[in-house]
Amino acid sequence: MFTRREALRQAACGFGLFGLRAMLAAEAASPLAPKAPHFAPRAKRVIFLFMHGGPSHMDTFDPKPLLDRDHGKPLPFKRPLTFAEGQTGSLFRSPWKFRQHGQSGLPVSELFPNVATCIDDICVLRSMVGDSVAHGGAVLQLHTGSNTFTRPGMGAWVVYGLGTENQNLPAYLTIKPGLSHGGAKNWSSAFLPAAYQGTAVAHGGIKVDELKEPIEYLENKGLTREQQRYELDMLQKMNRASAERYRSDPELEARIQAFELAFRMQTEAPEAFDIGRESDATRKLYGMDEDMSRDFGWQCLMARRLAQRGVRFIQINHEYGPGNEVGWDAHSELIRLHTRTARMVDKPISGLLKDLKAHGLLKDTLVVWGGEFGRTPISQAGDGRDHNPYGYSMWMAGAGVKGGHAYGATDEYGYYAVEDRMHIHDLHATMLHLMGLDHLKLTYFHGGRHHRLTDVAGNVAHKVLA
């Protein structure tokens, strides 16, 4: 039997092992500690570019020559359930020309001249399918896999499966999310432990120019770090006592985890959010020198900076807000609204893809672009388009994705997915596969059964993999 002094004397040069064991034990105790994937991953992280409102696929990445030919004629087949039943009109051609780009020759509309220069890194998913014609259910399903129930967000599932590479920043972060159509339910952890919920930075109703510097939120100028730690320990002691008394209180557990994360963020978040360290050339690459694209450009630049620092799942949101009251939801005035909206995001998105590539990050970062559904090939209110979840486009780029490729197809008018249909469950299964996770094995037991992001469906779209 050794005393502590004798044990340390006998350990000699192995003394550091005691400290190492303590560090490893602390890391293992964290729910956000890195975890081994099910198999070798193609991607280490995800950046999701959410286009709230539903971009029109036949005006962006899915050209339809038959719409040009039959413009003004009635739809030649039965129309499915639509959002605005009484306002539908005739076939409506795209007001924008498509041109082939890159070595692949994939067509992109003139709405996206900058993204078009990156098309050889992009796989366009032309056969997306969802289950809701209304924004609320469609947005919820895109984020959580369910259009009716509160379920964990896809970022929460990714972090639950893999943990994170940086304990001092949120593992799952959503920048300027919307507060409508599900709001916080879209990035919540639901029945998963609270540590896996998304951390929101501001919301879509605030312009970037109106945000205070993040360092102002993170600094506590009246206390030293040791004093803050003591204060937090006392507060957490009371929270833990309450947690013992009121078992299974997810809100209390979320509060405990949020306090701990906020304390750790003080060491790294101010530097991560300080874009003043970036050159003028980089800011210009993201369109931050232009009023129209400065807001989304800041978000895209932040996504690259967070990806560099080991954040596992980053979502940036093009939301309803000042100067963009309806997002992509062009029920009328399609030409004016889609032109303006595309100008807000086109240069920032291309800047993000090019900057990720220049930093060597695109090879292990999965970038996903899209909205909750597409639009109809028939007009609404004269010069608009209604919601269409029956066949629309999203795209992926980066790690493990076949660039310069179009997957699936809609019919000749762009109403229904008819080839390699890709339901949202399939999108989620494919995303998890690229992260090294088997969607059938990534489960959590709750309410008497095992749940997963893809529910009881989902197939990996192997044709999109490089």
PLY file of the C-alpha trace (Angstrom):
ply
format ascii 1.0
element vertex 466
property float x
property float y
property float z
element edge 465
property int vertex1
property int vertex2
end_header
0.00 0.00 0.00
1.57 3.29 -1.15
1.00 6.67 0.39
0.39 9.45 -2.14
3.95 10.76 -1.56
5.45 7.31 -2.16
3.33 6.80 -5.28
4.57 10.07 -6.75
8.18 9.20 -5.87
7.86 5.79 -7.55
6.19 7.33 -10.64
9.22 9.62 -11.25
9.14 10.70 -14.91
5.70 9.13 -15.31
4.22 11.84 -13.11
2.66 13.52 -16.12
0.53 10.43 -16.63
-1.60 11.42 -13.65
-2.43 14.73 -15.32
-3.04 13.04 -18.65
-5.44 10.57 -17.07
-7.37 13.42 -15.47
-7.59 15.23 -18.80
-8.75 12.10 -20.64
-11.32 11.35 -17.94
-12.74 14.85 -18.23
-12.93 14.54 -22.01
-14.59 11.12 -21.82
-17.16 12.53 -19.40
-18.21 15.21 -21.89
-21.18 14.31 -24.10
-19.46 16.34 -26.83
-16.21 14.38 -26.77
-15.18 13.11 -30.25
-16.67 9.73 -31.09
-15.61 7.17 -33.68
-17.82 7.02 -36.80
-19.36 3.74 -37.95
-16.98 3.65 -40.94
-14.40 5.86 -42.64
-16.04 9.25 -43.31
-15.70 11.41 -46.40
-16.69 14.56 -44.48
-15.73 15.88 -41.06
-18.28 18.67 -40.92
-21.42 20.04 -42.59
-22.28 23.56 -43.73
-25.98 23.84 -44.55
-27.11 26.87 -46.57
-30.84 27.16 -45.89
-32.89 29.14 -48.42
-36.10 29.84 -46.53
-39.22 30.15 -48.66
-38.47 27.68 -51.45
-36.33 28.64 -54.49
-37.79 27.84 -57.90
-35.88 24.87 -59.37
-36.90 25.50 -62.99
-35.50 29.03 -62.64
-32.18 28.02 -61.06
-30.72 24.53 -61.65
-33.33 22.49 -63.60
-34.01 23.94 -67.07
-37.27 22.95 -68.79
-37.35 23.65 -72.56
-40.95 22.42 -72.75
-42.02 25.29 -70.52
-40.63 27.69 -73.13
-42.53 25.92 -75.89
-45.84 25.58 -74.02
-45.81 28.87 -72.12
-49.38 30.05 -71.52
-50.99 26.66 -72.16
-52.88 24.76 -69.44
-51.07 22.06 -67.46
-51.63 18.84 -69.48
-52.14 16.59 -66.44
-53.99 16.66 -63.14
-52.55 19.10 -60.64
-51.75 17.75 -57.15
-52.65 19.44 -53.88
-51.32 22.99 -53.85
-50.98 25.67 -51.19
-53.09 28.34 -52.96
-55.75 26.34 -54.78
-57.74 29.25 -56.21
-54.91 31.31 -57.72
-53.25 28.93 -60.19
-52.84 29.74 -63.86
-51.18 28.35 -66.98
-47.70 27.02 -67.68
-45.12 29.72 -66.98
-41.69 29.63 -68.65
-38.58 30.73 -66.85
-37.76 34.42 -67.32
-34.03 33.54 -67.09
-31.72 31.90 -69.62
-29.68 28.81 -68.80
-26.10 28.34 -69.95
-23.68 25.44 -69.62
-20.72 25.98 -67.33
-17.47 24.34 -66.31
-15.91 21.23 -67.78
-19.04 19.30 -66.87
-21.27 21.57 -68.93
-24.04 21.53 -66.33
-26.65 24.23 -67.00
-27.17 27.02 -64.47
-29.54 29.95 -64.87
-28.31 33.51 -65.14
-29.67 34.08 -61.63
-26.46 32.46 -60.32
-23.50 33.66 -62.41
-21.03 33.27 -59.54
-22.21 29.89 -58.28
-22.04 28.74 -61.92
-18.24 29.16 -61.79
-18.17 26.47 -59.07
-20.46 23.98 -60.82
-17.73 21.36 -61.27
-17.66 20.98 -57.47
-21.45 20.72 -57.20
-23.82 17.77 -57.47
-27.33 19.07 -58.28
-30.09 16.95 -56.74
-32.93 17.47 -59.21
-35.37 14.92 -57.79
-36.00 16.08 -54.22
-39.37 15.16 -52.68
-41.03 16.26 -49.44
-44.41 15.69 -47.82
-45.76 19.17 -47.02
-47.17 21.91 -49.21
-47.08 24.44 -46.35
-43.93 26.09 -45.01
-44.30 24.99 -41.40
-44.36 21.26 -42.01
-41.88 21.43 -44.88
-39.28 23.42 -42.94
-39.67 21.13 -39.94
-39.25 18.02 -42.08
-36.16 19.35 -43.83
-34.52 20.06 -40.48
-35.76 17.15 -38.36
-37.13 14.47 -40.68
-40.68 14.91 -39.37
-43.34 17.33 -40.58
-45.65 16.76 -37.62
-43.73 15.93 -34.42
-40.96 17.64 -32.47
-37.80 15.71 -33.28
-34.06 16.46 -32.96
-32.58 18.62 -35.70
-30.22 16.97 -38.18
-27.29 18.87 -36.65
-28.19 17.45 -33.24
-28.10 13.91 -34.68
-24.69 14.53 -36.27
-23.22 15.83 -33.01
-24.84 13.00 -31.04
-23.15 10.54 -33.39
-19.72 12.17 -33.68
-19.21 14.68 -30.89
-17.09 17.69 -31.75
-13.44 18.58 -32.36
-13.57 21.81 -30.33
-14.99 21.89 -26.81
-14.71 25.70 -26.61
-17.21 26.44 -29.38
-20.73 25.11 -29.98
-20.70 21.82 -31.87
-23.90 22.76 -33.72
-24.37 26.40 -34.60
-27.09 28.14 -36.61
-26.48 31.73 -37.71
-29.42 34.11 -37.99
-32.16 31.46 -38.04
-35.80 32.31 -38.61
-38.26 32.48 -35.75
-41.24 31.37 -37.86
-42.21 28.01 -39.39
-40.99 25.93 -36.47
-38.54 28.40 -34.99
-36.33 26.82 -32.33
-37.84 23.37 -33.01
-35.77 23.28 -36.20
-32.49 23.27 -34.29
-33.51 21.72 -30.97
-32.24 18.46 -29.52
-35.83 17.39 -28.63
-35.51 14.09 -26.72
-31.74 13.86 -27.24
-29.63 15.21 -24.34
-29.56 19.00 -24.22
-25.83 19.14 -25.04
-26.67 18.34 -28.67
-29.03 21.24 -29.34
-28.12 23.98 -31.79
-26.77 27.32 -30.60
-28.41 30.25 -32.38
-26.48 33.41 -33.23
-28.97 36.32 -33.47
-32.00 35.76 -35.74
-33.14 36.50 -39.26
-34.85 39.76 -38.36
-31.55 41.45 -37.45
-29.15 42.87 -40.00
-25.48 42.06 -39.53
-24.69 45.78 -39.33
-26.97 45.99 -36.28
-25.21 43.20 -34.38
-22.91 44.15 -31.54
-19.45 42.69 -31.65
-19.74 39.15 -30.22
-16.89 39.89 -27.80
-19.20 42.32 -25.97
-21.58 39.46 -25.22
-18.85 37.13 -24.02
-16.77 39.37 -21.81
-17.66 39.92 -18.17
-15.56 42.98 -17.46
-16.32 43.09 -13.72
-14.95 39.64 -12.78
-11.75 37.70 -13.23
-11.91 34.31 -14.90
-11.40 32.61 -11.51
-14.26 34.62 -10.00
-16.52 33.74 -12.93
-15.64 30.06 -12.52
-16.45 30.20 -8.79
-19.76 31.97 -9.49
-20.70 29.42 -12.14
-19.77 26.48 -9.90
-22.08 27.78 -7.19
-24.89 28.29 -9.68
-24.39 24.86 -11.24
-24.39 23.26 -7.79
-27.88 24.62 -7.23
-28.95 23.58 -10.73
-27.66 20.05 -10.18
-29.52 19.81 -6.87
-32.70 20.85 -8.67
-31.99 18.33 -11.42
-31.80 15.58 -8.81
-35.08 16.69 -7.34
-36.89 17.12 -10.66
-35.60 14.27 -12.74
-35.80 14.33 -16.54
-36.19 18.10 -16.86
-34.72 18.82 -20.32
-35.00 22.61 -19.92
-32.95 22.56 -16.72
-30.34 20.27 -18.29
-30.18 22.60 -21.30
-29.58 25.57 -18.98
-26.76 23.73 -17.18
-25.07 22.84 -20.47
-25.57 26.37 -21.85
-23.84 27.96 -18.82
-20.85 25.65 -19.16
-20.57 26.27 -22.91
-20.83 30.04 -22.47
-17.96 29.97 -19.98
-15.76 27.90 -22.31
-16.61 30.12 -25.31
-14.88 33.10 -23.69
-11.51 31.59 -24.59
-12.14 31.16 -28.32
-15.39 32.67 -29.58
-14.26 36.34 -29.61
-11.36 35.50 -31.93
-13.53 33.20 -34.08
-16.12 35.92 -34.67
-13.58 38.68 -35.27
-13.71 39.06 -39.07
-11.52 42.16 -38.74
-8.63 39.71 -39.10
-9.70 38.98 -42.68
-8.25 40.86 -45.65
-10.21 43.27 -47.85
-9.76 40.79 -50.72
-11.42 38.04 -48.68
-14.33 40.28 -47.72
-14.78 41.21 -51.37
-14.72 37.52 -52.35
-17.77 37.03 -50.11
-19.57 40.10 -51.45
-19.21 42.04 -48.22
-18.28 45.16 -50.16
-21.81 45.33 -51.61
-24.93 46.34 -49.69
-27.05 43.63 -51.29
-24.81 40.70 -50.35
-22.98 41.98 -47.23
-25.36 40.31 -44.79
-25.24 36.80 -46.23
-21.56 37.28 -47.06
-20.81 37.75 -43.37
-22.63 34.51 -42.59
-20.71 32.58 -45.25
-17.38 33.97 -44.07
-18.30 33.01 -40.51
-19.08 29.48 -41.72
-15.57 29.12 -43.11
-13.99 30.50 -39.91
-16.06 28.14 -37.75
-15.25 25.18 -40.01
-11.55 25.95 -39.52
-12.06 25.78 -35.77
-13.64 22.35 -35.59
-17.36 23.17 -35.40
-19.17 20.03 -36.53
-22.44 21.37 -38.00
-22.85 24.96 -39.20
-26.10 26.28 -40.61
-26.44 29.68 -42.23
-29.87 30.98 -43.07
-31.21 33.21 -45.79
-34.29 34.35 -43.93
-37.30 36.57 -44.11
-36.25 39.92 -42.70
-35.51 43.58 -43.42
-35.23 44.13 -47.17
-36.22 40.50 -47.77
-39.73 40.22 -46.41
-40.75 37.02 -48.22
-37.43 35.25 -48.73
-37.70 32.92 -51.74
-41.48 32.65 -51.35
-42.43 34.33 -54.65
-46.17 33.75 -54.96
-46.18 36.88 -57.12
-43.53 39.15 -58.66
-41.23 36.20 -59.33
-38.87 38.19 -61.56
-38.33 41.03 -59.09
-38.15 38.86 -55.97
-35.96 36.01 -57.26
-33.60 38.48 -58.94
-33.14 40.39 -55.68
-32.90 37.27 -53.53
-30.35 35.56 -55.78
-28.17 38.69 -55.73
-28.10 38.49 -51.94
-26.63 34.97 -51.88
-24.91 34.23 -55.21
-21.54 35.88 -54.62
-21.31 34.85 -50.93
-21.97 31.18 -51.79
-19.39 31.09 -54.55
-16.97 32.88 -52.22
-17.53 30.24 -49.57
-16.92 27.33 -51.97
-13.77 28.93 -53.41
-12.43 29.93 -49.99
-13.03 26.47 -48.52
-11.16 25.01 -51.48
-8.27 27.47 -51.10
-7.91 26.54 -47.42
-8.01 22.81 -48.18
-11.33 22.48 -46.33
-13.70 21.58 -49.17
-12.23 18.08 -49.41
-13.65 17.18 -45.97
-16.54 19.68 -45.66
-19.99 18.77 -46.97
-21.85 21.86 -48.21
-25.62 21.48 -48.68
-27.83 24.13 -50.34
-31.61 24.28 -50.60
-35.01 25.29 -49.31
-38.02 23.47 -47.93
-39.52 22.84 -51.40
-39.51 24.18 -54.96
-42.09 26.06 -57.02
-44.76 25.10 -59.53
-44.30 25.26 -63.34
-47.69 26.96 -63.54
-48.18 30.59 -62.61
-49.85 32.03 -59.54
-51.29 35.53 -59.25
-50.10 36.25 -62.79
-46.32 36.30 -62.37
-45.57 34.08 -59.37
-45.26 30.39 -58.53
-46.89 28.29 -55.80
-45.22 25.74 -53.46
-44.09 22.43 -54.95
-42.80 19.56 -52.74
-43.32 16.92 -55.45
-40.10 17.52 -57.36
-37.47 20.21 -56.80
-33.73 20.85 -56.56
-31.11 21.07 -53.85
-27.37 20.58 -54.21
-24.35 19.21 -52.39
-20.69 20.06 -52.80
-17.41 19.05 -51.26
-16.37 15.94 -49.37
-17.20 12.72 -51.16
-19.69 14.29 -53.58
-19.55 13.75 -57.34
-18.97 17.29 -58.65
-20.28 18.48 -62.00
-23.10 15.94 -61.81
-26.90 16.08 -61.90
-28.69 13.40 -59.91
-32.28 12.44 -60.71
-34.81 14.31 -62.80
-38.25 15.89 -62.74
-40.80 15.50 -65.53
-40.65 17.65 -68.66
-42.41 20.54 -66.93
-40.70 20.20 -63.54
-43.71 19.24 -61.45
-42.91 15.69 -60.27
-39.66 13.84 -59.54
-39.65 10.92 -62.00
-36.09 9.55 -61.92
-34.10 8.56 -58.80
-36.59 10.23 -56.46
-34.76 11.59 -53.42
-37.02 11.99 -50.42
-35.80 14.14 -47.54
-35.16 10.90 -45.62
-32.81 9.87 -48.44
-31.05 13.25 -48.26
-30.49 12.77 -44.53
-29.32 9.17 -44.98
-26.83 10.30 -47.64
-25.55 13.20 -45.51
-25.00 10.87 -42.53
-23.28 8.32 -44.79
-20.80 10.97 -45.95
-20.11 11.71 -42.27
-19.30 8.05 -41.65
-22.62 7.29 -39.93
-25.04 4.50 -40.79
-28.49 6.08 -40.49
-29.94 2.70 -39.48
-27.56 2.44 -36.51
-27.68 6.06 -35.34
-30.58 5.59 -32.92
-31.80 6.85 -29.57
-34.28 5.06 -27.32
-37.17 7.30 -26.27
-40.85 6.77 -25.53
-40.68 3.01 -25.86
-38.86 2.72 -29.17
-35.63 3.50 -30.97
-35.77 6.73 -33.00
-33.53 7.89 -35.81
-33.28 10.96 -38.08
-34.68 8.97 -41.03
-37.50 7.46 -38.95
-38.38 4.13 -40.66
-37.27 5.13 -44.16
-34.26 6.52 -46.03
-31.79 5.17 -48.56
-28.28 6.37 -49.32
-28.05 7.83 -52.84
-24.82 6.10 -53.85
-24.90 7.69 -57.31
-24.03 11.09 -55.83
-20.86 9.75 -54.22
-17.51 10.28 -55.93
0 1
1 2
2 3
3 4
4 5
5 6
6 7
7 8
8 9
9 10
10 11
11 12
12 13
13 14
14 15
15 16
16 17
17 18
18 19
19 20
20 21
21 22
22 23
23 24
24 25
25 26
26 27
27 28
28 29
29 30
30 31
31 32
32 33
33 34
34 35
35 36
36 37
37 38
38 39
39 40
40 41
41 42
42 43
43 44
44 45
45 46
46 47
47 48
48 49
49 50
50 51
51 52
52 53
53 54
54 55
55 56
56 57
57 58
58 59
59 60
60 61
61 62
62 63
63 64
64 65
65 66
66 67
67 68
68 69
69 70
70 71
71 72
72 73
73 74
74 75
75 76
76 77
77 78
78 79
79 80
80 81
81 82
82 83
83 84
84 85
85 86
86 87
87 88
88 89
89 90
90 91
91 92
92 93
93 94
94 95
95 96
96 97
97 98
98 99
99 100
100 101
101 102
102 103
103 104
104 105
105 106
106 107
107 108
108 109
109 110
110 111
111 112
112 113
113 114
114 115
115 116
116 117
117 118
118 119
119 120
120 121
121 122
122 123
123 124
124 125
125 126
126 127
127 128
128 129
129 130
130 131
131 132
132 133
133 134
134 135
135 136
136 137
137 138
138 139
139 140
140 141
141 142
142 143
143 144
144 145
145 146
146 147
147 148
148 149
149 150
150 151
151 152
152 153
153 154
154 155
155 156
156 157
157 158
158 159
159 160
160 161
161 162
162 163
163 164
164 165
165 166
166 167
167 168
168 169
169 170
170 171
171 172
172 173
173 174
174 175
175 176
176 177
177 178
178 179
179 180
180 181
181 182
182 183
183 184
184 185
185 186
186 187
187 188
188 189
189 190
190 191
191 192
192 193
193 194
194 195
195 196
196 197
197 198
198 199
199 200
200 201
201 202
202 203
203 204
204 205
205 206
206 207
207 208
208 209
209 210
210 211
211 212
212 213
213 214
214 215
215 216
216 217
217 218
218 219
219 220
220 221
221 222
222 223
223 224
224 225
225 226
226 227
227 228
228 229
229 230
230 231
231 232
232 233
233 234
234 235
235 236
236 237
237 238
238 239
239 240
240 241
241 242
242 243
243 244
244 245
245 246
246 247
247 248
248 249
249 250
250 251
251 252
252 253
253 254
254 255
255 256
256 257
257 258
258 259
259 260
260 261
261 262
262 263
263 264
264 265
265 266
266 267
267 268
268 269
269 270
270 271
271 272
272 273
273 274
274 275
275 276
276 277
277 278
278 279
279 280
280 281
281 282
282 283
283 284
284 285
285 286
286 287
287 288
288 289
289 290
290 291
291 292
292 293
293 294
294 295
295 296
296 297
297 298
298 299
299 300
300 301
301 302
302 303
303 304
304 305
305 306
306 307
307 308
308 309
309 310
310 311
311 312
312 313
313 314
314 315
315 316
316 317
317 318
318 319
319 320
320 321
321 322
322 323
323 324
324 325
325 326
326 327
327 328
328 329
329 330
330 331
331 332
332 333
333 334
334 335
335 336
336 337
337 338
338 339
339 340
340 341
341 342
342 343
343 344
344 345
345 346
346 347
347 348
348 349
349 350
350 351
351 352
352 353
353 354
354 355
355 356
356 357
357 358
358 359
359 360
360 361
361 362
362 363
363 364
364 365
365 366
366 367
367 368
368 369
369 370
370 371
371 372
372 373
373 374
374 375
375 376
376 377
377 378
378 379
379 380
380 381
381 382
382 383
383 384
384 385
385 386
386 387
387 388
388 389
389 390
390 391
391 392
392 393
393 394
394 395
395 396
396 397
397 398
398 399
399 400
400 401
401 402
402 403
403 404
404 405
405 406
406 407
407 408
408 409
409 410
410 411
411 412
412 413
413 414
414 415
415 416
416 417
417 418
418 419
419 420
420 421
421 422
422 423
423 424
424 425
425 426
426 427
427 428
428 429
429 430
430 431
431 432
432 433
433 434
434 435
435 436
436 437
437 438
438 439
439 440
440 441
441 442
442 443
443 444
444 445
445 446
446 447
447 448
448 449
449 450
450 451
451 452
452 453
453 454
454 455
455 456
456 457
457 458
458 459
459 460
460 461
461 462
462 463
463 464
464 465
